[in-house]
Every structure is written in structure tokens, then in C-alpha cells.
Amino acid sequence: MTDDRRPTPPRAPAAVRPAGMRSNSAQGAMADLDHDALVVAQRETLATPRRAYGLGARVLFALLDAIYGRGRTLSKFKVLELVARVPYQSWEQVAYIAITHTHRRPDFARRVFDQVTRSRGQEDNEQWHLLILEELIAAEGTPEPVLKFAVIPQVIAFAYYQLSWLLYVLRPQWSYRLNADFEDHAEHEYAHLVDEHPEWEERPFESAFADDYGRLASLADLFRQISYDERVHKEESLEAIHAPRFS
């Protein structure tokens, strides 16, 4: 059994403004951090032990390593991000079903809708990660066989959706715990990725999605920010474990 009470390291301070839904736009980065704060956040992640992952997460990570190798490549992270959106989509679907049965309980309906909004924001954030990774991979001209990087990821995502949905229906804490494991894994993997590429400190982050996700000085800071986003998602899932289904 995992220990969900283990304290997590403090978050690095936001340099500009806290995270939140941007007007007329999908959720971008989960917080605006300057370079120094991002470096602190990365060091915190590297110094923090990984969670004791449950069986479902261990099987998923082993499957991804078996198919895509243990090395950290942008193509493998793209697959990771495609799968990362799935729990939020499944929670959103359950919430929409719940809304149809709450017409006599407007307060409860509001709480359900708030849950939908939170899930959508987290899903949007993961979507920007995916779009940026696809953009970087295309710019580098990295070959990606269709079966390995289009068909198989969709099959994995479909199976993971069904598992997340079922766990959420049976016992939401199980689904939140699985997602916390997944996000913890992603947080650490991105932090290690930055360590493996010191040359990214000098490579500017230029993207068609910069205005939507956030402007960052370098590619290294981009992946530090994504790592921090995954930490925020993890902490939100850990908090949700101890809350009612719709609170």
C-alpha cells in the first residue's frame, strides 16, 4: 500500500502570478515561474524520492519501457503526454453523467460542474505539453513509425481510460492514487531529462504555442516548467484522495 501521507517538498514561488484559467484560452502552464524558481523546483524534484507506485502504475511504466525503451526521448514523452490526458477525460465524463441526475440539488450540481472545470483545466495543460512536444519532434525531423507512435499509444490510452473510469466509479481514491503515481513519474522523468541535456540551457524556446502555454527563456526551462506542472497535478490528486467525490 502506498503512503499518501508523505509530505511533498514546498513549491517554488510564483514569479508573476498564480496558476489559473486564462481568459478566452485553455489552461496554460500551472504557474508562472522565473528561471531561478524553475531551477529550485527541478532540484526539489530530483531530491525527492519517487512514490511507492501501485501495481497499475508499475505495469504501465514497464509496458512503456518495453515498447519505447528506457531512454528518455521526446517521442517517448509524447506518448506519455497522450496518456496523461486520459484520467481527466474519464473524471469529466463521470461528472457530466452525475450532472444529469442533480436537477433537484443545485448546490450539488454546482460542485459537480466545478469538478468538470478543474478536470478540463488539467486536461488542457497536458494538451499543451503534447502539442509542444509534437512541434519539437517535427522540427527535429525525428522519424516515428505509425504503428509505434500513433496506433499503439491510442490503444494504451483507451485501456488506461477504461481503467481510470472504472476505478473512479468504484472508488475515486483509487483513480486519484493511480494518477498521482503517473504524474509523479512524469515529474521526475522531465527533471532528469533536463539534467541529461545541458545544451538546452542555451537553446531558446520558440513555439507557435508560447502565447498559450507560457513564454520561457530556454528549452531547459520549458521542460522544468512541464515537470513542475506534473507536480501540481500530482499534488491535486493527492489532495483529492481525502475529499468527497465532488467537493
Secondary structure, 3 states (H helix, E strand, C coil): CCCCCCCCCCCCCCCCCCCCCCCCCCCCCCCCCCHHHHHHHHHHHHHCCCCCCCHHHHHHHHHHHHHHCCCCCHHHHHHHHHHHCHHHHHHHHHHHHHHCCCCCCHHHHHHHHHHHHHHHHHHHHHHHHHHHHHHHHHHHCCCCCHHHHHHHHHHHHHHHHHHHHHHHHHCHHHHHHHHHHHHHHHHHHHHHHHHHCHHHHHCCCCCCCHHHHCCCCCHHHHHHHHHHHHHHHHHHHHHHHCCCCCC
